Amino acid sequence: MISRSINRKIGELLIERKVISPAELEKALEAQRQKGGYISQHLISMGYATELDVAVALSNQYDFAYLPLKLYTIPRPVLSLVPFKWARLYTLIPIDKIGNTLSIAMADPLNEGVVQMIEQMTNYDVKVFISTFSEIKEAIEHYYQDDIRKMREASSQDLKKYALMQEFIQTRAYSGAERRRFARVNKKIAMDYMFHGKAFQAYTVNMSIAGICFVATVALPVDTDLICELDFKGGRGVDFIVKVLRVQRKETAQQSRPEFEVAGMFEFIGDDDRSVLADFLSGEAD
């Protein structure tokens, strides 16, 4: 497993390499404070840096080898070692296996928790390479295309099956006659989510096949994508990415610990996890 002392932030590295200016970094930091997400993604979206600039800076500072994925053909047996769900959730892809070492390409190679998870899941030592977000997403679309097709077909069928009954949540995007309606289950269940690389605990208010509403102790920015894990009884759980669409502070007696009701739609949920969620919702509705 990798172990590096992360003492230089990507903004500092890019300034040192004269890719961005301090003023541009400050503008990107302000965008991050308002919207959340990674500072590197804001620098890229604002046109101050390219994905390659970020990849090269991290590669030089932390000794990750940059891997242009378009030059590689990934064997099917290697792909099978990392399920599509994890590749999509964490923007990574396995590329090669030699002996007891599995090589993977990551867009966020400093996420040692993910590396440890892959080692535990595969029982291989993991060697990390760096690639850009775009390169990895393109590779996932190419190599996991059957999984993506099955996920989209399952999602379409489930949404038709469970649409009806009560409204889920009102969002900025849908209101009035255009508001979407899904079968909703009101249930308090423990869940975890990742925000700025840290794990937080929360609990659900309600959920449907299309999204979830939960209570958090952090005022999450709207439009943020959160990696979440929801635990059902009996050892069953689901992992998913949710896009935050609404955040509202809850009025509670314990003002020293503010709580926020957060609602969002599933940005990504794998076929197996959606099936577990559908079974749970069906059982609760009966």
BELDATA-V594571 format. One record per residue. N is the residue number from 1. RES is the residue in one small letter. NEAR is the number of other ideal C-beta (glycine too) atoms within 10 Angstrom. Layout:
n: <N | N>
res: <RES | RES>
near: <NEAR | NEAR>
This chain:
n: <1 | 2 | 3 | 4 | 5 | 6 | 7 | 8 | 9 | 10 | 11 | 12 | 13 | 14 | 15 | 16 | 17 | 18 | 19 | 20 | 21 | 22 | 23 | 24 | 25 | 26 | 27 | 28 | 29 | 30 | 31 | 32 | 33 | 34 | 35 | 36 | 37 | 38 | 39 | 40 | 41 | 42 | 43 | 44 | 45 | 46 | 47 | 48 | 49 | 50 | 51 | 52 | 53 | 54 | 55 | 56 | 57 | 58 | 59 | 60 | 61 | 62 | 63 | 64 | 65 | 66 | 67 | 68 | 69 | 70 | 71 | 72 | 73 | 74 | 75 | 76 | 77 | 78 | 79 | 80 | 81 | 82 | 83 | 84 | 85 | 86 | 87 | 88 | 89 | 90 | 91 | 92 | 93 | 94 | 95 | 96 | 97 | 98 | 99 | 100 | 101 | 102 | 103 | 104 | 105 | 106 | 107 | 108 | 109 | 110 | 111 | 112 | 113 | 114 | 115 | 116 | 117 | 118 | 119 | 120 | 121 | 122 | 123 | 124 | 125 | 126 | 127 | 128 | 129 | 130 | 131 | 132 | 133 | 134 | 135 | 136 | 137 | 138 | 139 | 140 | 141 | 142 | 143 | 144 | 145 | 146 | 147 | 148 | 149 | 150 | 151 | 152 | 153 | 154 | 155 | 156 | 157 | 158 | 159 | 160 | 161 | 162 | 163 | 164 | 165 | 166 | 167 | 168 | 169 | 170 | 171 | 172 | 173 | 174 | 175 | 176 | 177 | 178 | 179 | 180 | 181 | 182 | 183 | 184 | 185 | 186 | 187 | 188 | 189 | 190 | 191 | 192 | 193 | 194 | 195 | 196 | 197 | 198 | 199 | 200 | 201 | 202 | 203 | 204 | 205 | 206 | 207 | 208 | 209 | 210 | 211 | 212 | 213 | 214 | 215 | 216 | 217 | 218 | 219 | 220 | 221 | 222 | 223 | 224 | 225 | 226 | 227 | 228 | 229 | 230 | 231 | 232 | 233 | 234 | 235 | 236 | 237 | 238 | 239 | 240 | 241 | 242 | 243 | 244 | 245 | 246 | 247 | 248 | 249 | 250 | 251 | 252 | 253 | 254 | 255 | 256 | 257 | 258 | 259 | 260 | 261 | 262 | 263 | 264 | 265 | 266 | 267 | 268 | 269 | 270 | 271 | 272 | 273 | 274 | 275 | 276 | 277 | 278 | 279 | 280 | 281 | 282 | 283 | 284 | 285 | 286>
res: <m | i | s | r | s | i | n | r | k | i | g | e | l | l | i | e | r | k | v | i | s | p | a | e | l | e | k | a | l | e | a | q | r | q | k | g | g | y | i | s | q | h | l | i | s | m | g | y | a | t | e | l | d | v | a | v | a | l | s | n | q | y | d | f | a | y | l | p | l | k | l | y | t | i | p | r | p | v | l | s | l | v | p | f | k | w | a | r | l | y | t | l | i | p | i | d | k | i | g | n | t | l | s | i | a | m | a | d | p | l | n | e | g | v | v | q | m | i | e | q | m | t | n | y | d | v | k | v | f | i | s | t | f | s | e | i | k | e | a | i | e | h | y | y | q | d | d | i | r | k | m | r | e | a | s | s | q | d | l | k | k | y | a | l | m | q | e | f | i | q | t | r | a | y | s | g | a | e | r | r | r | f | a | r | v | n | k | k | i | a | m | d | y | m | f | h | g | k | a | f | q | a | y | t | v | n | m | s | i | a | g | i | c | f | v | a | t | v | a | l | p | v | d | t | d | l | i | c | e | l | d | f | k | g | g | r | g | v | d | f | i | v | k | v | l | r | v | q | r | k | e | t | a | q | q | s | r | p | e | f | e | v | a | g | m | f | e | f | i | g | d | d | d | r | s | v | l | a | d | f | l | s | g | e | a | d>
near: <11 | 15 | 6 | 13 | 6 | 9 | 7 | 13 | 12 | 20 | 24 | 14 | 19 | 24 | 16 | 12 | 14 | 7 | 18 | 21 | 12 | 10 | 9 | 18 | 21 | 11 | 16 | 23 | 14 | 11 | 17 | 19 | 10 | 12 | 15 | 19 | 17 | 16 | 18 | 24 | 17 | 23 | 27 | 20 | 13 | 13 | 8 | 19 | 23 | 14 | 17 | 14 | 20 | 24 | 22 | 19 | 23 | 21 | 16 | 12 | 18 | 17 | 9 | 22 | 12 | 16 | 23 | 13 | 21 | 10 | 6 | 16 | 7 | 17 | 12 | 7 | 9 | 17 | 19 | 9 | 15 | 19 | 15 | 21 | 20 | 17 | 22 | 24 | 20 | 22 | 19 | 27 | 30 | 24 | 21 | 16 | 17 | 9 | 7 | 9 | 11 | 21 | 20 | 28 | 27 | 23 | 24 | 16 | 23 | 18 | 18 | 14 | 11 | 22 | 21 | 13 | 14 | 23 | 14 | 11 | 13 | 16 | 9 | 19 | 12 | 22 | 17 | 23 | 21 | 23 | 28 | 23 | 18 | 14 | 22 | 24 | 16 | 15 | 21 | 20 | 11 | 13 | 20 | 20 | 11 | 9 | 18 | 16 | 10 | 14 | 21 | 11 | 11 | 17 | 18 | 10 | 12 | 20 | 15 | 10 | 12 | 19 | 15 | 9 | 12 | 12 | 12 | 24 | 23 | 14 | 18 | 9 | 10 | 16 | 9 | 6 | 5 | 7 | 13 | 17 | 14 | 21 | 19 | 24 | 18 | 11 | 14 | 10 | 18 | 14 | 22 | 16 | 24 | 19 | 17 | 12 | 10 | 8 | 11 | 16 | 10 | 23 | 13 | 17 | 19 | 17 | 26 | 25 | 24 | 21 | 23 | 25 | 20 | 24 | 16 | 22 | 11 | 17 | 12 | 19 | 15 | 16 | 14 | 19 | 15 | 22 | 18 | 22 | 16 | 24 | 13 | 16 | 8 | 6 | 6 | 13 | 17 | 22 | 18 | 23 | 17 | 26 | 16 | 23 | 20 | 14 | 17 | 11 | 10 | 11 | 8 | 11 | 4 | 7 | 7 | 5 | 7 | 14 | 18 | 16 | 15 | 26 | 20 | 26 | 19 | 21 | 15 | 17 | 27 | 22 | 17 | 15 | 20 | 20 | 14 | 16 | 25 | 16 | 12 | 20 | 20 | 14 | 10 | 13 | 11 | 5>
